[in-house]
Amino acid sequence: MKADRRKRTVSAAIAVVATLSITGEAMAAACLKPSESAAVSARLFQTELMVAALTCQRRGDYNTFIRQFGSELASHGKQLKATFNRMYGANGTTQLNRFVTRLANEASLRSLQSTDYCGTTDALFAGALAVKSGKLSKVAATQTFSTDHGLPSCAVEERVAQIK
């Protein structure tokens, strides 16, 4: 009887440890690593400028931005695709498409909620076009909307795990 209880206790303990290991691995796979956040910030910045261009008749400025930072945006785009493939596996492309669409929808909603949206985008475009080559992600990360991506951060997950 004691042996059966011990076996059940050991089996339960093994199951708990296995579950926690799998959960930890799954959580790590489904969160944004600090090294990946630059690509996300750059995409948020690009999306905000795209919506501003369409809403405020600033297509010329947006096209200048794209020409000026095309190689950086392409590099960040590749990183973003790799990030979503890591986080979502075979569904990475679908999840990335949903993510980009959601960012555009949220930026569009912000544009509708602001009474002087186009006025505020003047400074956004001026700042974007003044950025030196290679510094796009640093400037993008300083924008007020740079963390409005809704992706869990591995850094936060790691801090929570350390507290427990």
C-alpha positions as CSV (number, residue, x, y, z in Angstrom):
1,M,0.0,0.0,0.0
2,K,2.8,2.4,0.9
3,A,4.7,1.3,-2.2
4,D,1.6,2.1,-4.4
5,R,1.2,5.5,-2.8
6,R,4.9,6.2,-3.3
7,K,4.7,5.1,-7.0
8,R,1.7,7.4,-7.5
9,T,3.4,10.3,-5.8
10,V,6.6,9.8,-7.9
11,S,4.5,9.5,-11.1
12,A,2.5,12.6,-10.2
13,A,5.8,14.5,-9.5
14,I,7.2,13.4,-12.8
15,A,4.1,14.5,-14.7
16,V,4.2,17.9,-13.0
17,V,7.9,18.4,-13.9
18,A,7.3,17.3,-17.5
19,T,4.3,19.6,-17.8
20,L,6.2,22.5,-16.4
21,S,9.1,21.8,-18.8
22,I,6.9,21.7,-21.8
23,T,5.0,24.8,-20.6
24,G,8.3,26.7,-20.1
25,E,9.5,25.7,-23.6
26,A,6.1,26.6,-25.1
27,M,6.2,30.0,-23.3
28,A,9.7,30.6,-24.5
29,A,8.7,29.9,-28.1
30,A,5.7,32.1,-27.9
31,C,7.4,35.3,-26.7
32,L,9.4,38.1,-28.2
33,K,13.2,37.9,-27.4
34,P,14.9,41.2,-26.8
35,S,17.0,40.8,-29.9
36,E,13.7,40.5,-32.0
37,S,12.1,43.7,-30.6
38,A,14.0,46.0,-33.0
39,A,12.2,44.4,-36.0
40,V,8.8,44.7,-34.3
41,S,9.5,48.4,-33.5
42,A,10.5,49.1,-37.0
43,R,7.4,47.5,-38.4
44,L,5.2,49.5,-36.0
45,F,6.9,52.7,-37.1
46,Q,6.5,51.8,-40.8
47,T,2.9,51.0,-40.3
48,E,2.2,54.2,-38.4
49,L,3.8,56.1,-41.3
50,M,1.9,54.2,-43.9
51,V,-1.5,55.0,-42.2
52,A,-0.4,58.6,-41.8
53,A,0.5,58.7,-45.5
54,L,-2.9,57.4,-46.6
55,T,-4.9,59.4,-44.1
56,C,-3.0,62.8,-44.5
57,Q,-2.1,62.7,-48.1
58,R,1.6,62.2,-47.3
59,R,2.4,59.5,-49.9
60,G,5.4,61.3,-51.2
61,D,7.0,61.4,-47.7
62,Y,6.2,57.8,-47.1
63,N,7.7,56.8,-50.5
64,T,10.9,58.8,-49.5
65,F,11.0,56.9,-46.2
66,I,10.7,53.6,-48.0
67,R,13.5,54.5,-50.4
68,Q,15.7,55.8,-47.7
69,F,15.3,52.8,-45.4
70,G,14.5,50.0,-47.8
71,S,17.4,47.8,-46.9
72,E,16.8,48.2,-43.2
73,L,13.1,47.6,-43.6
74,A,13.9,44.5,-45.6
75,S,16.3,43.2,-43.0
76,H,13.8,43.8,-40.2
77,G,11.1,42.1,-42.3
78,K,13.2,39.0,-42.6
79,Q,13.8,39.0,-38.9
80,L,10.1,39.5,-38.2
81,K,9.3,36.5,-40.5
82,A,11.9,34.4,-38.7
83,T,10.5,35.5,-35.3
84,F,6.9,34.5,-36.2
85,N,8.1,31.2,-37.7
86,R,10.0,30.5,-34.4
87,M,7.0,31.5,-32.3
88,Y,4.2,29.9,-34.4
89,G,5.9,27.2,-36.4
90,A,4.0,26.2,-39.5
91,N,1.4,29.0,-38.8
92,G,4.2,31.7,-38.7
93,T,3.2,33.3,-42.0
94,T,-0.5,33.3,-41.2
95,Q,0.2,34.8,-37.8
96,L,2.6,37.4,-39.2
97,N,-0.1,38.5,-41.8
98,R,-2.6,38.8,-39.0
99,F,-0.2,40.7,-36.9
100,V,0.6,43.2,-39.7
101,T,-3.1,43.7,-40.4
102,R,-3.9,44.2,-36.8
103,L,-1.1,46.9,-36.5
104,A,-2.6,48.7,-39.5
105,N,-6.1,48.5,-38.1
106,E,-5.0,49.8,-34.7
107,A,-3.0,52.7,-36.3
108,S,-6.0,53.6,-38.4
109,L,-8.2,53.6,-35.2
110,R,-5.7,56.0,-33.6
111,S,-5.9,58.3,-36.6
112,L,-9.7,58.4,-36.2
113,Q,-9.6,59.1,-32.5
114,S,-7.3,62.1,-32.7
115,T,-8.7,65.6,-33.6
116,D,-5.3,66.7,-35.0
117,Y,-3.9,63.5,-36.3
118,C,-2.5,64.9,-39.5
119,G,-0.9,67.8,-37.5
120,T,0.9,65.3,-35.2
121,T,2.1,63.3,-38.2
122,D,4.1,66.3,-39.5
123,A,6.6,65.7,-36.6
124,L,6.5,62.0,-37.1
125,F,7.5,62.3,-40.8
126,A,10.1,65.0,-40.1
127,G,11.7,62.8,-37.5
128,A,11.5,59.7,-39.7
129,L,13.2,61.4,-42.6
130,A,15.9,62.9,-40.5
131,V,17.0,59.5,-39.1
132,K,20.5,58.5,-40.2
133,S,21.0,55.2,-42.0
134,G,21.3,52.3,-39.7
135,K,19.5,54.0,-36.8
136,L,15.9,53.3,-37.8
137,S,15.2,50.7,-35.1
138,K,16.6,52.9,-32.4
139,V,14.4,55.8,-33.4
140,A,11.4,53.5,-33.9
141,A,11.9,52.1,-30.3
142,T,11.5,55.6,-28.9
143,Q,8.0,56.2,-30.4
144,T,5.1,56.2,-28.0
145,F,3.5,53.4,-29.9
146,S,6.6,51.2,-30.1
147,T,5.4,48.8,-27.4
148,D,1.8,48.6,-28.6
149,H,2.4,45.3,-30.4
150,G,0.6,42.9,-28.1
151,L,3.4,40.3,-28.2
152,P,4.5,38.8,-24.9
153,S,8.1,39.7,-24.1
154,C,10.5,36.9,-23.1
155,A,12.3,39.4,-20.9
156,V,9.1,39.8,-18.8
157,E,8.5,36.0,-18.8
158,E,12.1,35.5,-17.6
159,R,11.7,38.1,-14.8
160,V,8.4,36.5,-13.7
161,A,10.1,33.0,-13.6
162,Q,13.0,34.5,-11.5
163,I,10.5,35.9,-9.0
164,K,8.7,32.6,-8.5
